Amino acid sequence: MVDGELFDKLCEIGRTIRNNGRPWGGIQLVVTGDFFQLPPVPDGQTRTAKFAFDAATWGTSIPHTIGLTQVFRQRDPQFAQMLNEMRLGKISDDTVRAFRALTRPLRFDDGIETTELFPTRLEVERSNSKRLNDLPGRSYRYDAVDTGDANIKDKLLQNMMAPKSMELKVGAQVMLIKNIDEQLVNGTIGKVKQFMTQNEWECGGLGETTEDGPIDLEKAVKKIKKFQNNQDITKTLIEFPIVEFLCTDGSRRTLQCVYDEWKVELPNGDVQAKRSQLPLILAWALSIHKAQGQTLERVKVDLTRIFEKGQAYVALSRATSQQGLQVLKFDKSKVMAHPKVVGFYNRLYSAEQALGGNNKPAGQQTIQSMFGS
């Protein structure tokens, strides 16, 4: 997502702050990514997207560009091959037929609905708002608390995954946008079950019963005293959502989601801007742009409004399997790979070639020669 102009500017900044004329001031770079996904968004209407490999300093900054081939998200080799054809923009007739066979609706009996991906943010907001409004009951609003330099914080935080504000109800489908542990990760889907203050949650939900029967009276009295002694207004007054998440291994976890932090920091650790917000977003629908990098067990994609190169590939490759993917209006013409990216990847070589120097493009050093080994 870093464009060529920003790449050049960062290289110059590295030279300046380190007072060193070498590329990036001698800083070692390890750069990863997939240019076949969505291109950088240009600033303004007249400028076209300029990839990082188009930067004037790319050739002197990156001595090795190596293609990684192992797929982790999809375990089905056939599905992985179908997606790779989409990625390259060269789809066989068999793959077209296979994608068109995925029009059937997805049905699950665990209460979690399929997440629908849309090309534009407006479509996402319209879909999520309608689904939320259709739910009965009270709406709970959570506004982010933003801090930092007043002159730049709004710009730094404008593309933050955590929203400026959100509304939730019991029954709302949400997505976790922070890693909690190995099971509760960025992209895990869940449903809001109820709302409680932190004290109520920590006290085990006063008035509820356990699987073994009514709550022990003595324990309940102790919890009430703890509740009364805690004067933290955040813990006693604000009701936060209790969310039941469906983990990738099929297990369920229930978590109270309270405010978390997202920071924009300088290399020295100074915080330029910070947002405090719940680590959730509504997840009946997501934009393809925001879903980039996510892994989704259940995905519905309508390709009618696809308009950008790489957009169809990004959307469909969020799915982990064909069984969890519904595709509507599959059109081969919507599957587009940027010709510049195709040319770039045609020049790549493997890690083995980089190590040994065999069949490697002329003029490239081997990794051993670079480090004297």
Number of C-alpha atoms within 10 A of each C-alpha: 14 14 18 20 17 14 21 20 14 15 22 18 15 19 18 13 10 13 11 14 12 15 22 24 17 15 14 10 11 8 7 10 9 13 21 23 24 20 21 16 14 13 9 7 6 7 9 11 15 19 21 20 18 17 18 14 20 16 13 10 19 14 15 17 19 16 15 13 7 7 12 9 15 18 11 13 10 14 19 20 14 19 21 16 16 26 26 19 22 15 17 13 9 10 19 15 11 15 22 16 14 18 17 11 12 15 12 10 6 8 12 17 19 24 22 22 26 27 23 15 16 10 15 20 16 11 17 20 15 10 15 19 14 9 14 10 10 10 13 14 11 17 13 18 13 19 16 16 13 11 8 11 17 14 11 16 21 11 10 14 14 23 20 16 13 17 16 23 21 20 18 22 29 25 22 23 19 19 13 11 8 8 17 21 17 18 23 23 30 28 24 22 16 15 20 18 21 24 23 18 17 15 17 15 16 14 10 9 12 11 6 6 8 10 15 10 9 8 10 16 11 12 19 14 11 14 18 11 9 11 11 11 10 14 19 16 13 15 20 24 25 21 26 19 24 21 18 17 7 10 9 14 13 15 15 19 18 19 15 14 15 17 18 17 12 10 7 6 8 10 14 17 21 20 22 19 22 23 22 28 24 25 25 24 27 24 19 26 17 15 17 15 14 18 19 22 21 23 28 24 24 19 22 13 12 21 14 16 20 23 25 29 24 22 27 25 26 22 22 21 20 21 12 18 26 23 20 17 14 20 14 18 9 21 23 21 23 19 12 14 17 15 10 14 16 9 12 17 19 16 15 12 16 21 14 14 18 12 11 18 13 7 7 12 16 19 17 12 11 9 7 7 7
